[in-house]
Amino acid sequence: MLENKFYYLVHLQFLGFRYHGWQKQPQVKTIQHMLDRTLITVLGHDNFKTLGASRTDAMVSANHHCCEIFAKEKLDPESLQKSLNLNLPQDIKISSIEEVDKDFKVINNAKVKEYLYFFCYGEKFHPFCAPFMCHVHEELDIPLMQKAAKIFEGQHNFKLYCHRANENKNFERTISQSQIEINDYFTGSFFPKESYVLKIKGEGFMRQQVRLMAGTLLKLGLGEITIEDITKSLDGEGDYPIGFIAPASGLVLNKTEFL
């Protein structure tokens, strides 16, 4: 049991392609496991606890994820950041560390998250793109998908966009931004000449909600469902999602903002 706690908010980035998400799990490699193991090396003991602001699925990446460190002794944030970055693997980086007070709750404090989902269609992309992007072989109706993405904005019942939904759960969520743009985040010689990003921003996302939203828009772009189907789905009626869970490797948690 920790006493005389000190509290630190850690801002970090990671490429999730070879990890089984954020949270520690037995016998698999996760971001939290790697961070805890590195903290033991840096601090010389395991008398601390880490807690993530949220979970991420296996293979999902983050440009801005947050976690809290509960420590028994006072730490120097700048020195700790430097030491962690020297010892963490290349696909995890600490971008900053700040001391917070005991009233700060990394999970319960209100926060807005921005997710990006990257995709392309047509000729198969270079294998180097696999950690960052979803590929669809068939042609997608991008203008139709762009129109439909805006339907998600506002307050709706997202029951059909929650994996393994519990009937007692509150499925009302508010999406402040949902749009599809040309991708100019990731560019390079091995990326497709043209690719796209679905940008979704809001509070309180549910399990695999963004991937189900992306999968629904991809099905629309393939002509398998209609815009009317998407509109009706936001009433929360029905037993099954109208889309599918889009591959995890296209998803990036881009920003985490505490209110």
C-alpha positions in Angstrom: 0.0 0.0 0.0 1.5 3.3 -1.1 1.7 6.2 1.4 2.7 9.8 1.0 1.8 9.6 -2.6 3.1 11.9 -5.3 1.2 12.1 -8.6 2.5 12.5 -12.1 0.6 12.9 -15.4 2.6 11.3 -18.3 2.0 12.2 -21.9 3.2 9.5 -24.3 3.2 8.4 -27.9 3.4 4.8 -29.3 3.2 2.7 -32.4 0.8 0.0 -31.4 1.4 -2.5 -34.2 3.4 -5.0 -32.1 1.5 -4.5 -28.8 -1.7 -6.0 -27.4 -3.1 -2.6 -26.4 -2.4 -0.4 -23.4 -3.5 -2.4 -20.4 -1.3 -5.1 -18.8 -2.4 -8.6 -19.6 -0.8 -12.0 -18.7 1.6 -13.4 -21.3 1.3 -10.7 -23.9 3.3 -7.5 -24.6 1.4 -4.3 -23.8 2.3 -0.6 -23.6 1.7 -0.5 -19.8 3.8 -3.6 -19.3 6.7 -2.0 -21.1 6.3 1.3 -19.3 6.2 -0.4 -15.9 9.2 -2.6 -16.7 11.2 0.5 -17.7 10.1 2.4 -14.6 11.4 -0.4 -12.4 14.8 -0.2 -14.2 14.9 3.6 -13.9 13.6 3.9 -10.3 15.3 0.7 -9.0 12.1 -0.6 -7.4 8.5 -1.4 -8.1 6.9 0.7 -5.4 4.7 2.7 -7.8 1.5 2.2 -9.8 0.5 3.3 -13.3 -3.1 4.0 -14.5 -4.0 4.8 -18.1 -6.5 7.5 -19.1 -8.2 4.8 -21.3 -7.5 1.5 -22.9 -6.5 1.0 -26.5 -7.1 -2.1 -28.6 -4.3 -4.3 -29.8 -2.4 -2.7 -32.7 -3.9 0.7 -32.1 -1.4 3.6 -32.0 -1.4 6.9 -30.1 0.0 10.3 -30.9 -1.2 11.5 -27.5 -2.1 9.0 -24.8 -1.9 9.8 -21.0 -1.4 7.8 -17.9 -0.8 8.7 -14.2 2.1 7.5 -12.0 1.4 7.1 -8.3 4.8 7.2 -6.5 5.9 7.0 -2.9 8.8 9.4 -3.4 9.0 12.8 -5.1 10.3 12.5 -8.7 11.9 15.0 -11.0 9.7 15.1 -14.1 12.3 16.3 -16.5 14.9 13.8 -15.3 12.4 11.0 -15.3 11.3 11.8 -18.9 14.9 11.7 -20.1 15.6 8.4 -18.3 12.5 6.7 -19.6 13.2 7.7 -23.2 16.7 6.4 -22.9 15.4 3.0 -21.8 12.0 2.5 -23.5 11.9 0.7 -26.9 12.0 2.9 -30.0 8.2 2.6 -30.6 7.3 4.3 -27.3 8.2 7.9 -26.4 7.4 10.0 -23.4 6.5 13.5 -24.7 6.2 15.2 -21.3 5.6 14.5 -17.5 4.0 16.9 -15.1 3.2 16.7 -11.4 -0.5 16.9 -10.5 -2.3 16.9 -7.2 -4.2 14.1 -5.5 -7.5 15.4 -6.7 -6.6 14.8 -10.3 -8.2 11.6 -11.7 -6.8 10.5 -15.0 -9.8 8.3 -15.7 -12.6 10.4 -14.1 -11.6 13.9 -15.2 -13.6 15.0 -18.1 -11.6 14.8 -21.3 -12.1 15.1 -25.1 -10.4 12.7 -27.4 -9.7 13.0 -31.1 -9.3 9.8 -33.1 -8.0 9.4 -36.6 -8.8 6.4 -38.8 -6.6 6.1 -41.9 -7.7 4.1 -45.0 -7.2 3.8 -48.8 -8.6 1.7 -51.6 -7.5 0.3 -54.9 -4.0 -1.2 -55.6 -2.6 -2.9 -52.6 -0.3 -0.5 -50.7 3.4 -1.1 -49.7 3.7 -3.4 -46.7 5.4 -0.6 -44.8 2.0 1.1 -44.6 0.4 -1.8 -42.7 0.9 -0.4 -39.2 -0.8 2.8 -40.1 -3.6 2.3 -42.6 -6.5 0.1 -43.6 -6.7 -1.0 -47.2 -9.8 -1.8 -49.2 -9.5 -3.5 -52.6 -12.8 -2.4 -54.1 -13.5 1.2 -55.0 -15.1 3.4 -52.3 -17.6 6.2 -52.9 -15.6 8.8 -50.9 -18.1 11.8 -51.5 -20.9 9.6 -50.1 -18.8 8.6 -47.1 -17.9 12.2 -46.5 -21.6 13.2 -46.5 -22.5 10.3 -44.1 -19.7 11.0 -41.7 -21.4 14.3 -40.7 -24.5 12.3 -39.6 -22.6 11.1 -36.6 -22.2 14.6 -35.2 -24.4 15.6 -32.3 -25.9 13.5 -29.6 -27.1 10.1 -30.6 -27.7 6.6 -29.2 -24.6 4.6 -30.2 -25.8 1.2 -28.9 -25.1 -0.4 -32.3 -21.6 1.1 -32.2 -20.6 -0.6 -29.0 -19.0 -4.0 -29.1 -20.8 -6.5 -26.8 -23.1 -3.8 -25.5 -24.6 -4.3 -22.0 -28.3 -3.5 -22.0 -28.0 -1.5 -18.8 -25.4 0.9 -20.3 -26.1 4.5 -21.2 -25.4 4.6 -25.0 -26.0 8.3 -25.4 -22.8 10.0 -26.7 -22.0 13.4 -28.2 -19.7 13.6 -31.2 -18.5 17.2 -31.8 -16.6 16.4 -35.0 -16.9 13.6 -37.6 -15.4 14.2 -41.1 -13.4 12.5 -43.8 -10.5 14.3 -45.4 -7.6 13.7 -47.7 -4.8 12.3 -45.5 -1.9 14.7 -45.1 -0.8 13.4 -41.7 1.2 10.4 -43.0 3.1 10.9 -46.3 6.1 9.4 -47.8 7.5 7.5 -50.7 5.8 4.2 -49.8 2.4 5.6 -48.9 -0.4 5.6 -51.6 -0.6 8.7 -53.7 -4.1 9.3 -52.3 -5.4 8.1 -48.9 -8.0 9.3 -46.5 -8.6 9.9 -42.8 -11.8 9.8 -40.7 -11.5 12.4 -37.9 -13.7 11.8 -34.9 -13.8 14.0 -31.8 -15.9 13.7 -28.6 -16.2 12.5 -25.0 -16.8 9.1 -23.5 -16.2 6.7 -26.4 -17.3 3.1 -25.9 -15.6 -0.2 -26.6 -14.5 -0.2 -30.3 -17.0 2.6 -31.1 -14.7 4.4 -33.5 -13.8 1.2 -35.4 -17.4 0.3 -35.7 -18.2 3.9 -37.0 -15.3 3.5 -39.5 -16.5 0.0 -40.6 -20.0 1.4 -41.1 -18.7 4.1 -43.4 -16.6 1.7 -45.3 -19.6 -0.6 -45.9 -21.5 2.5 -47.1 -18.6 3.3 -49.5 -18.8 -0.2 -50.9 -22.5 0.1 -51.5 -23.6 -2.5 -49.0 -25.7 -0.1 -46.9 -27.4 3.2 -47.3 -27.2 6.6 -45.7 -30.7 6.0 -44.4 -29.4 2.8 -42.7 -26.9 4.9 -40.8 -29.4 7.5 -39.8 -31.8 4.8 -38.4 -28.9 3.1 -36.6 -28.4 6.1 -34.4 -31.8 5.5 -32.8 -30.2 2.6 -31.1 -32.8 0.2 -32.4 -31.8 -3.3 -33.5 -29.6 -6.1 -32.2 -26.6 -6.1 -34.6 -24.3 -3.4 -35.9 -24.9 -2.4 -39.5 -21.1 -2.1 -40.0 -18.1 -4.2 -39.0 -15.2 -3.6 -36.7 -12.6 -2.0 -38.9 -9.0 -3.2 -38.6 -7.2 -1.8 -35.6 -4.0 -0.8 -37.3 -5.7 2.1 -39.1 -6.7 3.8 -35.8 -4.7 6.4 -34.0 -5.6 8.2 -30.7 -4.4 11.6 -31.9 -5.2 14.0 -29.0 -6.3 13.7 -25.4 -7.5 17.0 -23.8 -8.5 17.3 -20.1 -11.3 19.9 -19.5 
